[in-house]
Amino acid sequence: MKFIENIHISLLQNSASFAEAMQFLALRTAKHAIFSGCSCKTEVLQEPHVIKTLSLFGIIGAVFYFAHVIFGRMFYEGYNPFSQAISDLTAVNSPSKKIASAFSSLYGLFTIIFSISFYLYFRGDINKIVTLGSLFFCVMTLVSFFGYMFFPLSQAGFAGTFKDKMHLVVTVLVVVLTIVSLILFSIGFLKTSNFKYLGIISMCTLAVLLIGVILINKLPKEYFGIAERVNVYSIIIFIGIISLWMFNFINKNSTSTILSCFIICQ
């Protein structure tokens, strides 16, 4: 009763619209109702507008990634995207290092924040497999950001220095973690009744990524850049897709969730 009285007083004192109040209550007290009937004990730490904003960090990060490729190429005279790796744009001696690294860092930061937000928001709600997949995805973004920050290529290509070798190790870890997370997403989302299409998208992304890996090993060196882009761009596009999906999901369900919870719990 005290909880209801506090809400009543808050609504009287606040000029927020009824829709905004319902949205706030939905995200604070009844997020689980849309997944499993009713679990009103769970309380979401994020405010509605905050989590909706964070959900867009994934697509913003993807934009920054493509910006680092586009602007990096503009500042790198003679760069050949057909044969050269994307990492050449941020190599220590690269003429595009400053501009490319700036956008790349923004991509990394926004993607880390998004991946953690995705994990915390949906943790345990869809199923354990999706939760585990999102956890691997978080680890991947962290390894990618800090790994490439501390171990950029020493120069275009592969010079064989310690940093170059560690750069290669980071790349292998990122690919493996991405593959694991996509497998888990595929299985987890396909097991649901409402989000099977995300499982299909995850499977398609995984297939394209694996095709990219095969092309990197099969194509001549003069086409390495194309093969790598098939691999990398599939991941970036996937991040953008789940980011927009999360935003749309929160936007559609934030108001209706509280109504469902009240009806079920009565």
Summary of the structure (lengths in Angstrom):
residues: 266
radius of gyration: 21.7
end to end distance: 14.4
largest distance: 71.3
contacts: 871
relative contact order: 0.14
helix: 76%
strand: 0%
